[in-house]
Amino acid sequence: MKDQQKAILAALLNAGITGLSFLFLKMALAVTNPVDTLAHRFTVAFIAASIPIVFGWIKLSIKPKDMLTIIPLAMLYPILFFTLQAFGLVYTTSSEAGIIQATVPIFTMIMAAFFLGESSTWLQKLSTLLSVGGVVYIFAMKGLGVSAVSGSSIGTVLILLSAFSLAGYSVLARKMTKSFHYIDMTYMVALLGFLFFNGWSVIRHSAEGTLSTYFAPFASSAFIISIVFLGILSSLMTSFMTNFALSKMEASKLSVFNNLSTLVTIVAGVIFLQEQLAYYHLIGAVMIIIGVIGTNFLGAKIKKQNHTPQPKSTSV
């Protein structure tokens, strides 16, 4: 399997897990608050990331002096992204949160062009807009008027800011994969997330005198299931697959796969949360899928026809 095919497969798996994460995060937030959820989530992620290192199955190549370089990356993801996402979901539904995340490809395309010098054909730009348009269409057809939107404006703003931070992460991570191995980046992100969110949670519990209840959520089987999914799959594995894919393809190409997670979120909401599925969801889904295909495949064909060389993938 070629590197580009591996990157696409990683992007598809990442989109599926991300789409389901909204459902499991809702389950976790029904048991405890966002801070404790994030703390336990990244504890699980860090433990899972450390096991292969402790047993010598994987060896890190990053040097201690280079670890500080990863901090800005970890600030965007997981610290800002998951904090904003978790609090945003308190004020909005899982479907709406997934829809708002569709703005990531637009942010990423603009930032990648400015900071990385990534170029795209007119067909790729149109494909990205079509994919985003599919999500916007779904959102508009839900009939959310001004009063409805203003009622959840806090959640909307927080999820939108989380989308912006994810776009920034994609651009910065794409640049860093040229200097660091994606496994090193993944481990450092898990470590810094573990330290930040557990530190925040412990300080909060200490101030409220509730430190004894720190592990209380684990009495719920639903919480255990959700936190294992969120920690191992939705935090650690998505970070790994994102960093791997970014080492093989452009950030603007990868980001459009984010819209596929919206489809997964909607389907999960319908099946598990009894949220309504309407005809406009299907129309929007077709637009999203065509947009993803256009951005990653049709644009490449146009480049070949114009005899324009493709950007080389960077592998560490």
NORQUI-V61332 format. One record per helix or strand. SS is the DSSP state (@ for helix, = for strand). FROM is the first residue (numbers start at 0). TO is the last residue. If there is no record, write none. Layout:
SS,FROM,TO / SS,FROM,TO
//
This chain:
@,2,28 / @,33,53 / @,63,87 / @,93,115 / @,121,140 / @,145,150 / @,152,175 / @,181,207 / @,210,212 / @,215,218 / @,220,245 / @,250,254 / @,257,272 / @,278,304
//
